[in-house]
Amino acid sequence: MQYLVKDVIKETDDAVSLVLDAQNSSIDYEPGQFITLIFSDRNGKEERRSYSITSISDEPLSITVKRIPNGSYSRILVERTKVGDHLTGLKPTGFFTLPHQSDKHGMGRFVFFAAGSGITPIYAQIKALLKKQTAAKIVLVYSNQSKQDVIFYEELMKLSSQYRSLFSIYFFFSDANDYRKARLSSSIVSEILANEIGTERSNAWLYLCGPFQYMLMIGIVAKSMGFSNEQIRKEQFVIEKPTVTIAPPDTDAHTINIIANGKEWSWTSKYPDTILQSAKRNGVQLPFSCEAGQCGTCSVTCVKGKVWMYKNEVLMEEEIRNGRILTCTGYPIDGDIWLMIGSDT
């Protein structure tokens, strides 16, 4: 689908927000989701990059992009994109979303940990919680190189002033003279969680977005304090495609049947092709982005049969129990499978 750039807003020296119009299409999304944009390299090869949505439902659709070193497409979006340009992409998707009403009992408490551009999906989530007044407490722990690098600094300060009794922020700047305000450590994470959540953790949620080691450290501390995997939700921007995959327990050929938006396809697939790879070989266009089991763009529902995934860093246990699988890391095993995607899911 095509997105028209309606406005370009400079957030920092290295980041811009692009206000988009999804032409001739209705767009629904949840705070924390992203849009995958499709580019072509110099050789005509398709490349895909995902960018978090930073708007909420009553605001114009926006994504925010930070230029990264040697990032060909982030550099284009930050430096060259202008009003009137068209971008090709997929509809919003992603599993880094707030708990649905059925997931919680009463008013939840939320602690968001963000580093650098990791604020982008979290910013939308904080705005949504504040607007709906569905949280008992909201805390943001936000790390950057310096104050000048903070995306949405003025907006966040206004929100913390407007919702003073509900929303608080811990800023960490690497250039700070006080080491306790310069870098987030395991002891500081433990201290923040103890002060802000206390010992009653049954209705608390932790949302993490930043570098792998940053989120790993926070996750280890949180689990040692008694938080469950279901309470700790992560969004990973840097995707590393696996070079070696584990073979499924069944490498025989099986038939894949897919129902997508009223259409049906069937073909035979065999290891080493994943479901997504075999779909490409057979001319069936399925949504995808990272191809590494880390973003969830390729998720579909398995309504019959069994799918084995060699990697999954996005689907929660309940979603898997309900039949959600990732086609980019999934293989049919123990017989044929039937999948549903799009409006049929």
LINCORSUL-V443504 format. One record per residue. NEAR is the number of other ideal C-beta (glycine too) atoms within 12 Angstrom. D_FIRST is the distance of its C-alpha to the first C-alpha in whole Angstrom. Layout:
# LINCORSUL-V443504
NEAR|D_FIRST + NEAR|D_FIRST
This chain:
# LINCORSUL-V443504
23|0 + 21|4 + 35|7 + 25|10 + 31|13 + 25|16 + 23|19 + 26|20 + 27|23 + 19|25 + 31|26 + 27|29 + 16|29 + 27|27 + 37|24 + 34|22 + 37|19 + 43|16 + 27|16 + 41|12 + 24|11 + 29|8 + 18|8 + 10|9 + 18|8 + 12|11 + 27|11 + 15|14 + 32|15 + 25|19 + 38|21 + 42|20 + 39|17 + 44|14 + 42|11 + 36|11 + 36|10 + 27|10 + 25|13 + 15|15 + 14|19 + 8|22 + 7|22 + 8|19 + 10|18 + 19|15 + 23|15 + 30|14 + 35|15 + 42|14 + 45|15 + 45|17 + 46|16 + 44|19 + 37|19 + 26|20 + 20|20 + 12|22 + 21|20 + 23|17 + 37|15 + 38|16 + 46|16 + 41|19 + 42|19 + 38|23 + 29|24 + 22|25 + 9|28 + 8|27 + 22|23 + 19|22 + 30|18 + 30|20 + 21|22 + 24|19 + 34|18 + 31|21 + 19|23 + 18|21 + 33|18 + 18|19 + 16|18 + 15|16 + 22|14 + 21|10 + 35|8 + 23|6 + 36|6 + 34|6 + 28|7 + 41|11 + 34|14 + 41|17 + 35|21 + 43|22 + 31|23 + 34|26 + 33|28 + 14|28 + 12|31 + 7|32 + 19|32 + 22|35 + 11|38 + 15|39 + 20|38 + 32|36 + 33|37 + 40|34 + 44|35 + 49|32 + 42|32 + 45|30 + 39|31 + 33|29 + 42|25 + 42|26 + 44|26 + 44|23 + 47|22 + 47|25 + 42|25 + 43|23 + 45|25 + 44|28 + 36|27 + 33|26 + 37|29 + 31|31 + 24|30 + 21|30 + 16|34 + 27|33 + 32|35 + 25|39 + 30|38 + 40|35 + 34|36 + 43|34 + 41|35 + 41|34 + 41|35 + 36|34 + 24|36 + 20|37 + 21|37 + 16|35 + 27|32 + 34|31 + 40|28 + 38|28 + 25|32 + 15|33 + 29|31 + 33|32 + 20|35 + 17|35 + 25|34 + 25|37 + 16|39 + 16|38 + 25|38 + 14|41 + 14|42 + 26|39 + 33|37 + 27|38 + 35|37 + 28|39 + 31|38 + 34|39 + 26|39 + 22|40 + 18|42 + 18|44 + 9|48 + 13|48 + 15|47 + 17|46 + 22|44 + 19|43 + 24|41 + 37|40 + 20|43 + 22|43 + 16|46 + 25|44 + 37|42 + 23|44 + 18|46 + 31|43 + 37|42 + 22|46 + 18|46 + 31|43 + 30|43 + 18|46 + 13|47 + 16|46 + 24|42 + 18|41 + 24|39 + 36|37 + 41|34 + 39|33 + 44|30 + 44|30 + 41|27 + 34|29 + 24|30 + 22|31 + 16|35 + 32|35 + 33|33 + 21|35 + 26|38 + 39|37 + 30|37 + 18|40 + 30|42 + 35|40 + 22|41 + 17|44 + 27|45 + 21|44 + 32|40 + 19|38 + 17|35 + 22|33 + 30|34 + 34|33 + 39|29 + 37|28 + 45|24 + 34|25 + 39|23 + 25|25 + 26|24 + 16|26 + 20|26 + 19|29 + 6|31 + 10|33 + 24|32 + 17|35 + 16|35 + 27|35 + 16|38 + 21|37 + 19|36 + 18|36 + 19|34 + 31|32 + 23|30 + 42|26 + 29|25 + 40|22 + 25|20 + 26|17 + 18|16 + 12|19 + 16|19 + 17|21 + 26|22 + 22|25 + 26|27 + 20|29 + 38|29 + 23|31 + 25|32 + 18|31 + 27|27 + 38|26 + 47|24 + 37|20 + 26|22 + 32|24 + 32|20 + 21|19 + 19|22 + 20|22 + 10|19 + 28|17 + 22|14 + 35|14 + 36|12 + 37|14 + 39|15 + 37|19 + 33|20 + 31|23 + 34|23 + 36|23 + 42|19 + 44|19 + 38|15 + 43|17 + 41|19 + 41|20 + 30|23 + 37|26 + 22|28 + 21|30 + 28|32 + 24|32 + 41|29 + 30|31 + 37|29 + 26|31 + 29|29 + 28|27 + 30|27 + 38|25 + 36|25 + 26|29 + 13|31 + 16|31 + 25|27 + 23|29 + 12|31 + 17|29 + 24|27 + 29|24 + 44|24 + 40|22 + 44|21 + 42|22 + 35|25 + 44|26 + 39|29 + 40|30 + 28|34 + 17|37 + 19|35 + 25|32 + 35|29 + 29|27 + 42|23 + 30|21 + 37|17 + 21|14 + 13|16 + 17|19 + 22|20
